[in-house]
Amino acid sequence: MKCENCGYMIEEDALFCSECGTKVKMEEKSELKQISCVCCGEMIEIARHGRKFKDQGLQQYFNSQAWYEGTIEPDAFNESQLNIYEKANLELIQSIEYMYD
């Protein structure tokens, strides 16, 4: 399928365009899928910095993304590597997750 923003060909199960970063629109999301997407958004923020994941499913997902280069072990990652905007995004995502708990 093509990204609606830039026209780049992206995988069917992609959440974001790997070329421009635009969120892929998913029709008729269930509440469970919405929660899953929110959680994935949180992981994307830290994956962009090369963090690896203990969860095999998450690690496999990010390994399949062209932009991802996992170089930092999970226990070695420090959120101080994030800039103020990324930290604000994480706070926003976490507040949304809180609404679903």
Buried (B, 14 or more C-beta within 10 A) or exposed (E): EEBEEEEEEBEEEBBBBBBEEBBBEEEEEEEEEEBEBBBBBBBBBBBBBBBBBEEEEBBEBBEEBEEBEBEBEEEEBEEEEBEEEBEEBBEEBEEBBEEEE
